[in-house]
Amino acid sequence: MSGLFIRPYEARDWDAGLHIFFTTIDSSVNFEPARTIGSYIWFKSYVLLTPGTCFVLDDGTGRAVGYIIGTASTNHLIERWKEVLVPMVDPKLVPKPEVSTGDAMMERDDVRELRGAVYAAQCNMLESTPHLLEQYPAHLHINVLPEFQSSGFGRRLMDTFLQKLRDLGSGGVHLGMVASNANARRFYERLGFQLCDGVLDDGESGEVGRQGHAICLVKKL
């Protein structure tokens, strides 16, 4: 895999980034309209609002084949999300949650939750625990096309992103992941992430660091 290198995200990476997002999306939301709605939550918001903390893995020809995107300040992202992103959202693609569309797929409970998340800027797992968000104010998403995984560049993407956070003065970072994805968890733990020790769901699961089918991992910088 010679020729691969990491560089800052650029506007020309939009289509390739969406391709990466749709290719690597979790199976639980790999259907329409969840895919399109989810792209606002887990991809578009970051590259539009915080491109300075977004990086791509370039295959050597200018094509992005992986990315790490995120923000040094979750609270700042939420503010800009509401001010800038929400007015840009096409209500035909992402109807507000209170709108009854008459479309069975659009009215699924999980899709309505995604619709609500877009308009409420629900983008991370620590919103309900301000004391934890203060400790781990940054958060991220990382995805690499399958054929470029296990190349060592996942770690390099993470190293690049974390160094950028340190340069910006961020003291900690968190991420959310599907609890059943053991391979991803091992990857993050090798990089120094650990399960958040806070209760995130009012004790519903009886576990720390858990919210529904997701868990939150954290790392001090």
C-alpha positions in Angstrom: 0.0 0.0 0.0 2.7 2.4 -0.9 1.7 6.0 -1.7 -0.8 6.3 1.1 -0.4 9.4 3.2 -2.4 11.5 5.6 -3.4 15.1 4.9 -6.0 17.7 6.1 -9.5 17.3 4.8 -10.4 19.5 1.8 -13.7 20.4 0.2 -12.9 18.2 -2.8 -13.0 15.2 -0.5 -16.8 15.5 0.1 -17.9 12.8 -2.3 -15.1 10.4 -1.3 -15.8 11.0 2.3 -19.5 10.2 1.9 -18.5 7.0 0.0 -16.4 6.0 3.0 -19.2 6.8 5.4 -21.8 4.8 3.5 -19.4 1.9 2.9 -18.5 1.5 6.6 -21.8 2.5 8.2 -23.1 0.2 11.0 -25.6 -2.4 9.8 -28.2 -1.1 12.2 -28.6 2.1 10.2 -27.6 0.7 6.7 -30.9 1.5 5.1 -32.7 4.5 3.7 -33.6 7.0 5.0 -31.3 6.3 8.0 -28.2 6.4 5.8 -28.9 9.8 4.5 -30.0 11.2 7.8 -27.1 9.7 9.6 -24.7 11.3 7.2 -25.6 14.7 8.7 -24.9 13.4 12.2 -21.7 11.5 11.6 -20.0 13.0 8.6 -21.4 16.3 7.1 -21.6 18.2 10.3 -17.8 17.8 11.0 -16.4 18.5 7.6 -18.7 21.6 7.2 -18.3 23.0 10.7 -14.9 21.9 12.0 -12.8 21.1 8.9 -9.6 22.1 10.8 -9.9 19.0 12.9 -10.6 16.6 10.0 -8.0 14.5 8.2 -8.1 12.0 5.4 -6.1 9.0 4.3 -5.1 9.7 0.7 -4.3 6.7 -1.6 -1.6 8.7 -3.4 -3.9 9.9 -6.3 -5.8 12.5 -4.4 -8.6 10.1 -3.4 -9.6 9.9 0.2 -9.9 6.2 1.3 -10.3 6.9 5.0 -10.9 9.7 7.4 -10.8 10.9 11.0 -13.2 13.7 11.8 -14.1 15.4 15.0 -14.0 18.5 17.1 -11.7 19.8 19.9 -14.8 21.3 21.6 -18.1 19.4 21.5 -19.9 22.4 23.0 -18.6 24.7 20.3 -19.6 22.2 17.6 -23.1 22.0 19.1 -23.5 25.8 19.0 -22.3 26.0 15.4 -24.5 23.0 14.4 -27.6 24.8 15.6 -26.6 28.1 14.1 -25.2 27.0 10.8 -26.0 23.4 10.0 -29.7 23.2 11.0 -30.7 26.0 8.6 -28.9 24.1 5.8 -30.8 20.8 6.3 -33.2 20.0 3.5 -36.5 19.2 5.3 -37.5 16.9 2.4 -34.5 14.7 3.1 -34.6 15.1 6.9 -38.1 16.1 8.1 -38.4 17.5 11.6 -39.3 14.8 14.1 -42.7 16.4 14.9 -43.7 16.2 11.2 -45.8 13.2 10.2 -44.6 12.2 6.7 -46.9 9.3 6.0 -43.8 7.3 5.0 -43.5 4.0 6.9 -39.7 3.9 6.9 -39.4 7.6 7.8 -41.8 7.1 10.7 -39.8 4.2 12.3 -38.9 4.9 15.9 -35.2 4.7 15.2 -35.4 7.0 12.2 -37.5 9.5 14.1 -34.7 9.5 16.7 -32.2 10.3 14.0 -34.3 13.1 12.6 -34.5 14.6 16.1 -30.8 14.2 16.5 -30.1 16.3 13.4 -32.2 19.2 14.6 -31.1 19.0 18.2 -27.4 18.6 17.5 -27.2 15.3 19.4 -23.8 14.3 18.3 -22.1 12.7 21.3 -22.6 10.5 24.4 -21.6 12.9 27.1 -24.1 15.7 26.6 -26.1 14.6 29.7 -23.0 14.5 31.9 -21.4 18.0 31.8 -18.7 17.1 34.3 -17.5 14.3 32.1 -17.8 16.4 28.9 -15.6 19.0 30.7 -12.9 16.3 31.2 -13.2 14.9 27.7 -14.4 17.9 25.5 -13.2 16.6 22.2 -14.8 13.7 20.2 -14.2 11.9 16.9 -15.3 9.4 14.3 -12.8 7.3 12.3 -13.5 5.2 9.2 -11.3 3.5 6.6 -12.5 1.6 3.5 -12.2 -2.2 4.1 -9.4 -2.8 1.6 -7.2 -0.2 3.4 -7.8 -1.4 6.9 -5.1 -3.3 8.8 -2.5 -1.1 7.1 -1.4 0.7 10.2 -2.9 3.9 9.0 -5.8 3.8 11.4 -3.3 4.4 14.2 -1.5 7.1 12.2 -4.8 8.9 11.6 -5.6 8.7 15.3 -2.1 10.0 16.2 -2.5 12.9 13.7 -5.9 13.8 15.2 -4.8 13.6 18.8 -1.8 15.7 18.2 -4.0 18.4 16.6 -6.2 18.3 19.8 -3.1 18.7 22.0 -2.0 21.7 19.9 -5.4 23.2 20.4 -5.2 22.7 24.1 -7.8 20.0 24.5 -7.4 17.9 27.7 -9.4 14.8 26.7 -11.4 13.1 24.0 -14.3 10.7 23.8 -16.0 8.5 21.2 -19.1 6.4 20.9 -19.0 2.9 19.4 -21.3 0.0 18.9 -20.9 -2.2 22.0 -20.8 -5.4 20.1 -17.9 -4.4 17.9 -15.1 -6.2 19.7 -12.5 -5.5 17.0 -13.0 -1.8 17.1 -12.8 -1.7 20.9 -9.5 -3.6 20.9 -8.2 -1.1 18.3 -9.2 1.9 20.6 -7.9 0.3 23.7 -4.5 -0.3 22.1 -4.4 3.4 21.6 -5.1 4.2 25.2 -8.8 4.6 25.2 -10.8 3.1 28.1 -14.4 2.6 29.0 -16.0 5.8 30.5 -16.6 5.1 34.2 -19.7 7.4 34.3 -23.3 6.3 34.3 -24.7 7.7 31.0 -28.2 6.2 30.9 -29.6 7.0 34.4 -28.7 3.4 35.5 -31.1 1.8 33.0 -28.4 -0.7 31.7 -26.8 -1.3 35.1 -23.4 -0.5 33.4 -21.1 2.4 33.2 -20.2 3.9 29.9 -23.2 2.5 28.2 -26.2 4.1 26.3 -28.5 1.6 24.5 -26.4 -0.4 22.1 -23.4 2.0 22.3 -20.5 2.5 24.7 -18.4 5.5 25.3 -14.6 5.3 25.4 -12.4 8.1 26.7 -8.8 9.2 26.7 -6.9 11.9 28.6 -4.5 14.0 26.5 
